[in-house]
């Protein structure tokens, strides 16, 4: 059993959001294994139909609970956003506690759903982190196939490929078509292919629109859908001015290496050290790990990237409350050559209150000019303890 880093509350209601297949239901089964609770699974057709026809049924069912049952678990609550009014009432009138899971916040946002006015904290669950997998974690396998829980028991790469292909089809069918998040699936399908091929790159909305045969506004909506269904996140451009940050185009990172390769149609291609694909995959891996730890440990770090007009770049900037900014240069090499960090060091000199750190596969911890260079596992080990 994999011990997840996310710690859920024991005495108050909460939302738990995460893309399909990240282990939300498994985590809640473990969390409530010895706690009396009512489970309502909205992926179950009969359950969904009954509550969609009569949302007040939730109140009648929870009113009938025995006194020792104080918890109600509702799986995939975004499928019936109007249930949240009944949830709110039962929290207030009966002091019940609710664990509400969802693989999308799209309907909750667009339909102005009752988000319980602060009575339920919000948590996010992601694919496995390296620390969660411990000694079974394999970097090259993670870069090629990702770390979705459904892959952990796959016996070979052929099974992993089939599982990832089925996952992407399920996303399109159940999350996009059934929930009617787009009017036409075909342009969105083309968009997924283009966006996956440009994973981790600066988003050029107009170019993607041309490639997909839609307008730029539609492409922006598509990226919103990917964020709302937790299939990825936008990494903003760094600037001292918040207003100018918002004007610069972000980068987009799909939430899992295996899923993005499946969407791009690259699962049959190997991810080989020393190639540009390996370098991009390793950069995404490090950024994902920090992004996930930021959520799990509620560090309130603000993440961004920096690229100048002459293409000098800092891969990730981590702004930490009360501490210097951390400037990360991410290299997939297993041996850093001399002069590798000269460009990053020049950029770092112009960013006040900052520290430059190079993260790579090189096992040697060393000082290279103004930069500290460490192995990626050392960075992750220091994240919470030292920072």
N, C-alpha and C positions, 0 to 999 in steps of 0.2 A: 504494500500500500504506500502510495506517495503522500508524504506529509506536505500539505500546501502552506505557503507562507502567509496567505491571507487569513487574518483572524476576524471572525464575525462576532458581533455583539451577543451577549448571553441574556440581556434583560430588556432590550428595546427593539422595536420594529426596524426593518431595513429592506432596502432594495439591493439585489445582487444582479448586476448586469454583466454579460459576457457573450461573445459570439457562440454560435452553436458548436457543441463538441468540446468546449473548454473545461467541462467537468462541474458545472453548477449543480446539477441534480445529484451527482455523486457526493459533492461536498456537503450538500444539505442532508442527504441520507446519513452521512457520518455524524453531522452536527446534531441531528434529532433522533439518532438511533435509540437513545434511552429516555427521550423526552416525549410525553404524550402530545400528540398534535393531529390536526386535520390536514390532509393533503388534497389539494385540488389541482389537477393536471389539465391545463387548457389545451394541451396537444391531444388529449383523449376526445374523440369526436362527440361522444354522448355528453360528456361534461361540458364541452364548449357549447353545444347546442342548447342544453338546458339553461345555462347561465346567460347565454346571449338572448334567449327568449324572455327570461325572467331574472334580471340582475338581483332583485330582492330575495331570490332564493338563497343567496349568500348570507343574508341577515338571518333568515329563518334557520339555516343549517348551523350557523355559529351560535345563535341563541339557544339551540338545543344541545350544545356541547356540555359534557359533565364539568363540574367545577374545577377538577384537576387539570383539564385541558385548556391551557392558556395560549397555545401557539397555533397559528394557521399558516400553512405553506401554500402559496399559489404559484405554480410553475407557468412561465411564459405569459405573464400578466398583460403584456402589451397587446395581446390578441383581443382583449376586452377592456379597453381603458376605462369604460364607465363603471366597472367594478370598484374602482378606487374610491368612489363616493361612499359605497357601502363599507369599504375597508376603513375609511376615515371615521364613519359613524361608530363602528364597532370598537375602534381604538379609544374613542372618546367616551362612549356610553358603557362599554363592558370591560375596558382596560385589557382587551385582547392584544396579543403581539403577533405581528405578521412578518413573514419572510417572503418577499416578493421577487421572483426571478424574471429576467427578460433577456432575450437575445437582440432586442432592438428598442431604441427609445424614439423611433420615428413617429409612430402613431401617438405616443404619449405627448410628444412635442406639437405635432401638427393639429391634434384634436384638443389641445389645451386641457389635457387630463389633470385631474386633481392629484398633485404629487405630495399630498398629506401635510403640506405647510410646515415642513421641518420636523414632523413627527417620526420620520423614518430616514436614517442615514443611508447614503449611497455608497456601494462598494462595487469594484470591478474585478472580474476573474479573467485571466489570460491563459494561453498555453503554458506548459511547464517551463519554469526557470531552470537554469543549470544547477542552482543550489538545491532545488526541490528533487531533482533526479539524482544528485549526489554522485556516488561512484559509478552509476550506470550511465551518466551523461557522456556522450561522444560528440565532440564538436563537429567533426566532418559530417556525421550523420544528421546532426541538427541543422547544419547549413543546407544540406541537400533535401531533407524530408520534413524539417520543422519539428515541433514538439507537442503537437496535439495529443491529448491522452489516448485517443483511439488508435494511435500508431504504436504505442508502447509494447503491445503484445504481438505486433506483426512479425512473422518469422523471417521474411525476406523482403527485398526491394520491390519485387513484383506485387506483393500484397500491399505494400505501402503506396505504390503507384495507384492501384485500383481503389484503395480507400480514399486517397486524396481526390481522385477524379470523381468518385461518388459524392464526396463532401461538396465540391464546387457545384455539382448538378443539384444537390439538395438545397444549397444556398439559393440558387436561381429559382428553383421550383417552389420551395416553401416560404422563403423569406421575401422574395421579390414578386413572384407571380401570385401566390395565394394571398399575400398581404396587399397586393395591388399598389406597390410603392412606385411603379413607373407605368405609364400608359402603354408603351410598346417595349417588349422585352428584347427584340432584335438589336436596336441601337445600343441598349445597355450592355448586351452581351459583347458587342464590338468594343465598347468602351472598356469593359473589364480586361479584354485582351491587351489593348493599348496601354491602359494604366498599369497593368502588371509588368509589361515590358519596360516601363519607365519607373519602376519602383525605386524609391530612394533618390530620385532626381527632382530638380526644381520643376514644379508644375507649370507647363505652358498651356493655359486653357484654350487659347485660340488654335494652336496646332493640334491638340487632341480633338477639338471640335471638328476640324477639317478631316482628320483621320476617321472619325466616327460618323460623319455625315449629319451632324446636329449643330445647333448653335451653341455659343459659348455659355449662355445662361443655363442651358440644359446640362452641360458638362459640370458646371459648378454645383448644380442640384445633384448630379450623380455622385460627386465627391461627398456631398452632405449625406447621401444615403449610405455610402460606405462607412462614414464615421458613425452615423446613427445606428447602423446594424453591427457596429463594432468590428468591422472587417479591416479597419486601418485607422490611422490618425495623421493629421497634418502637423508638420514640424515648421514653425514660423521662422522667418529670417530675423536675425538679431539686429537690434538697433537700440541706442540709448533712449530714443523717443518711442513710446508705445504707438503713437499715431503713425510714425514712419514704418514701424514693424508691420503694421497691418496693411500697408500699401505694397510691401514687397511680396512676391510670390513665395508660397511655402514649398516644402518638399512633402511628398506623401509616402508613407510606409505602410504596406499591408502588414497585418498582425502576425503572420506566420510564414516562415520561409517555404515550407512545403506547399501551402495554399497558393502563394504567389507564383510559384513555379508551375503549379497545376493550371492556374488561370492563364499563364503565358504560354502554355503548351510545351514546357521545357523539361518535363519529368523524365524523359528518356535520355537527356543529356547529362553527363557526369559533371559534378562541381569539383574542379581540379585546382589544388593549391598552385599559386603563381599566375592564375588567369584573372582577367578583369571581373568575371562573374563571381569567382571566389572572393575577391576583394570586396565587391559590393555586398555579397551575402554576409561576410564577416562584419562589415560596418553596420549593416542592419541588425545583426545579432547583438552587438554591443549596445546599440541605441535601444533596442527592444528590452534588453535586460534592465537598463537604467530606467526606462519608462515604466516597466512593471514594478520595480522596486519602489519607485517614487509613489505609485498608487498604494502598494501593499503596506508600506511603512509610513504613509501620509507625511512625507517630508516637505511638501509644498515647494519642491524645486520647479523652476521654470526652465524649460528646455527650448533651445533654438539652434540654428546653424548660422554661419557667416560666410559669404562669398563676395569678394570684391569685383570691381569691373574688369580687372586683369586676371580673374579666375583664381586668385589666391583664396584658400578656404580653411576654415576651422570646422571640422566635421560636426562637433556638438559642443554647445555652450550650456553649462549647467549653472544657473543662478541659484545660490543657496542662501536662505535668510540668515543674516548675521555672519556670513563667511565669504571669503573671496570667490569670485566666479571661477569655475573650473572649465578650462579650455581643453577639449579632448581632440587629439589627432589620432585617428584610428587606422592602423596599418595591419594588413593580414600576413605580412612577412614573418618568418620564424627567425630572422636575423636582421637587425636594423643596420643599414650601412651608414658610414659617416656622411654627414651633411643632409640626412633624410628630413630633418626638422627645420631647416633654415627658413623656409617660407613661412611655416607656422610661427616660428619664433619672432619673425619680423611683424607679423600681424598681432601677436600677443603683446608685443611691446607697446602697441597703441591702445590697448584695452585696459583701462584702469582697474585696480583691485582684482587682479586675476592670477591664476596659476596655470601653467601649461603642462599637460600630461600626455604622454604618448602611450597608447594601449596597443599591444600587438601579441603575436604568438611567440615572440622571443622570450625565452625563460630567464634571461639576465635582467636583473633590476640595475639600472644605471642612470647616471646624470649625463645628459647630452646638452651642453650649453645651459640654457635657462630652463630646459624641460627635464622632467623626471620621466623615465621610460620604465614601464612595468608590464608583466604578463597580464592578460585579460582576467585570469582567475584571481589575481591579487587585487585588481581594481574592484571586482565584485565582492571580494571579502572585506574590503575597506569601506564599502558604501555606507552601511549603517553604523558600524562600530566607530569609525574615525570621523565621519562627516556628519 
